[in-house]
Amino acid sequence: MTTVDLAAPGRLSRGRLRATRRPGLAWPALGIVAAVGVWWLLTDVLFAARPLVTQFSPALALRGLAELAATGTLLDAAASSVFRLVSGLALAALAGIGLGVAVGSASWLDAATRPVQLFLRMVSPLSWAPVAIIAFGVGTPPVVALVAAAAVWPIVSATADGVRGVQPGHLRVARTLRATRWEVLRHVVLPAIRPNVLAGLRLALGLGWVVLVPAEMLGVTSGLGYQILNAKDQLTYHHITALILVIGTIGYALDVVARWAFATPRERRAERGGRG
């Protein structure tokens, strides 16, 4: 007669829970410490004989952060950059979601526009900088336009994929109930494509932030990209390192916020469960 171990399912469940539980803060902290250690080793030990290299050391970067923060330059530059990013992302979302719905709904339109979409997607957004400056002048508008040019294509692609993935049965039920096109779009298509759109927005956010910094080196007098160019001209290289730290930190924070804000309720529950 076979003996059944009633405790085995419980042990299996606990083991599976431990396997799926996310690691705490120890490993990320260890990774940061290791990265800073490698940074210090390169600038203060291996290449210490080169004066310019030592200007990018961790200690001088912290001093640069303090200097920029004390003058208020850091906060003003970060605020200007985030404003331009959000403005460009909003324009990209308006254009990208509309175009994505249209392309995903009509196969003929998808076939007709696919070569143009692929061509424009493969052109670096910074290549449009002269055109943007001619069209919008200097200042914030061309920077916003370049961010939008970078961010629009992930939104278009994700939205179109979401529309193509809508269940045909849901559409048939809506038509059987004599729903109008607007009602089908509002009550069937848009809820179904929400996860795709949010994923596209998160990807667009990262691309827009990457394009923003070099775009701010073209004819503007504020922002993190401008401050990097200004620090280079003034030979304050430790400010450049400090600004790079700020750019990376803000980008990381934006991704964390987007991951939470753009997540579906199911994804948020899974995230909380993984931490538990």
Protein Blocks (a to p, Z undefined) as FASTA:
>chain_A
ZZddfklmmmmmmmmmmmmpccdfklmmmmmmmmmmmmmmmmmmmmmmpmklmmmgfklm
mmmmmmmmmnommmmmmmmmmmmmmmmmmmmmmmmmmmmmmmmmpmklmmmmmmmmmmmm
mpcfklmmmmmmmmnogajklmmmmmmmmmmmmmmmmmmmmmmmpcfklmmmmmmnopaf
klmmmmmmmmmmmmmmmmmmmmmmmmmmmmmmmmmmnopaedjklmmmmmmmnopaklmm
mmmmmmmmmmmmmmmmmmmmmpcfklmmmmmmmmZZ
